[in-house]
């Protein structure tokens, strides 16, 4: 009987050892893989774009800003502005009209418009050649 108890005890200790070693090794790996400072973390991508759409609530051509809803977008010389599919200027924006586009958040926290499309989105699909009932 003592022989079986000794074998069970020995197997239990070996099993426990097999479990503890990988767990503590994993914990050490996790501790060693954590960044030491903010300098080792990857910087946020400057190319992340965010879509927007809504009604224009303000236009300021002297400050070069466009407010859509409650967000104010900075318009730069790089911003592409379109109205009815044609190149437009910020001065073509009308309060109350629809606008949509994409922007990115700058390092200073401002919202820089990359593209702006003025006017409602054209939801009408092009007519197919067989759409006249033939």
N, C-alpha and C positions, 0 to 999 in steps of 0.2 A: 504494500500500500504506500509506504514511504517513497518507493521508487517512482510510482505514478504521480504522486504529489510533487516530487522533485522535477520530473519531466514537464508537468503542466506549468509549474512555476518558471522553469527555464524557458519554455516556449512563450509564456506570457511576457517575460522580460525581453526576449528577442523581438517579439511582435511590437512591443512598446518602443523598443529602440529603433525599429524600422519606421515607425510612424513619426517619432520625435525628430529624427535627423533631417528628413526632407522638409518638415515644417519650419524648423529653426533655420535651415539653409535658405528657404524661400524668404523668411523674414529678413535675413541678412541681405539677400539680394535686393529686396524692396527698399531697405534702408540705404544701400549703396547707390541705387538708381535714382534717388530723389535729387533734384537739382540743388546745388549748394547756394545759388543765388539767382536773382532774376536775369542775370546776364546769360545763363545757359539755356533759358527757355527760348523757344522759337518766337520771333516777333510776329505780331498780327499781320496778316496779309494786307497790303495796301490796295489790293485789287478786288476786294470784296465789294460787290455792288448790291444795293437793296432797291427793289422797285417801290414806286409810290404812285398814287393816283388820287384825284379828288378835285374839288372846286377851288379855283384860285381865289384867295381871300385878300391878297395884297400884292402889288407890284411896285418896286422901287428901282427905277432905272439909274438913279444916281448912286445908290448903294450896291447896285447889281444883285438884288435879291428878289426872290419869288416866294411868296407864302402860299402853300397849298394846305388847306385845313389849318392845323395848328403848328405845322412845321415850316421853318424858314430855310430856304435853300440858297446857297451862294452860287451865283452864276459867274463863270470865268470865261476867258477867251477860248478855252478848250471845250466849253459846253456846246453841244449840238442841239439847236432848237429847230423844230419843224412845225409847220402849220399847214394842214391839208396836203401833206406829203412834200411840201416845198420848204426850202431854207427860210427861216424867219429870224426875227430879233426879239429881245426881251420886251421891247416896246409894243410888240404885236400881242402880248398877253393882255387879256381883259378880265377884270375882276368879275367873278360869277361864272366864267367859262370853266370847262373841264380841262385838266392837264394830267399828264402821266409821264413817267420816265424812270430813270434809275439815278441813284446817287451813291456816294460813299462818304463815310465819316472820316474827317481829317484828324490828324494827331492833336489838333487844338480843340476838337469836339464839334466843329461846325459841320454842316451838311453841304457837301459840294455836289451840285447837280452835274451829271455827266451827259445825260440826254434829257430833253424835254420835248414832249409832243403836245402841242396846244390843240384844243378842240376835242369834241367827243370822238370816241373810238368808232370807226365805221364798222357797224355790225352787219351790214348788208353783204351777202355773199354774191360773187359774180354769177350772172345767169349762164346756165349751160346751154349749148346749142339746141337741145331738145326740150327746153323749158316752156316753149310756146304751145304745148299740148299735142304736138305731132308725134 
